Amino acid sequence: MTQKEPLRIGILYSETGATSTIGRSQLQGALLAIEEINEVGGVLDRELVAVQYDPASTPSRYAELAEQLIVRDRINVIFGCYMSSSRKAVIPVVEKWNKLLFYPTLYEGFEFSGNVIYTGAAPNQNSVQLADFMTSNFGSRVYLIGSDYIYPYESNRIMRELVMQHADSEILGEHYLPIDASEGDYRAIMEDIRAKEPDFIFSTIVGDSTASLYRAYADAGFNPKTMPIASLTTSEAEIAQMGHDVAQGHFTAAPYFQSIDSAENHNCLARLRKRFGDHCRPNLCWEAAYFQTHLFANAFRLAGSDNISELLPHLLGSEFEAPQGRVRVDPNNHHTWLYPRVGRANAQGGFSIVRQATRAVSPDPYLVTHSLGDWTAKLDTMEEA
Ligand code: ACM
């Protein structure tokens, strides 16, 4: 039992709307960490209490609720956001009030805010590795499909630049669909893909419409062995929506997959299932939402305050033994050292890891070095998933 006044933190993960499947898993990651922190006495004898709202996958609601958390609920630290459009909506609010946002999602990079800690992958920790893997295994004639907002535009721009490093590369199509696109909306694109025969499709589709894309692909009769979909956003959560058979054989690059074979991951998954049940679909955003809450708690224990100026010196440079491996907040750019991996969706609804870095890769959100990372550990490469 903790003795002192609880410490309240703000939580903005979407439980409804187009990205609610991944949003609910982010919420589970945060709540699991909060319970673990409270089980060992909270932070400096204070219980951690989530003040939690549902922004309904709508960027303007994220901004309104961030303001409400800060002004009405008097909260200093907010954990939240999935789509980059929601992060872009919240940043002016946390900057105006000088509060802190923890953002647990891969994104397009080319951003820095002193009021944000970025715990998802920057492009040098997922796009670079995915481009390297896909072009060396399938070829560099690529078809780009994305949802209609900033992350897909920018992530596709980066993928285009990466594949263009190959002399014979070609971008055969680039299309953006509404965030609520249904299977029928993809049909004309599938016919264009049939005509153009790319080596692979790069999908920056997010949320519920991911399942529609993969189903439209399967209905078109395409074969992932010869022309797979590669993505940074199709996780175990989206695969559960579309079905294992539809997802099987397609590729995703991420620092975390549920199939990581480490004691930290196995133990964390066991605690998650005990708390939330066997139907959970832990994924890259679940894991980042989990470990960033622990990073905060550890920094608070040292700072004795959740005021940004007192907290940041203890947060920057801090490390945590996360399910993906030991992560570290980079003191220069507020992003996180992570472990790039590429997984192929398997028949069990998870990912078989086909390649992974042997050590954490430093975040380079402005892609200054274009490092290909450390690919010395090649696991099960291209074996049957
Ligand atoms: C994203 O919008 N950062 C997935």
Residues whose N, C-alpha, C, O or C-beta is under 5 A from the ligand:
A	BS01	ACM	Y82 M83 S84 T105 L106 Y107 Y151
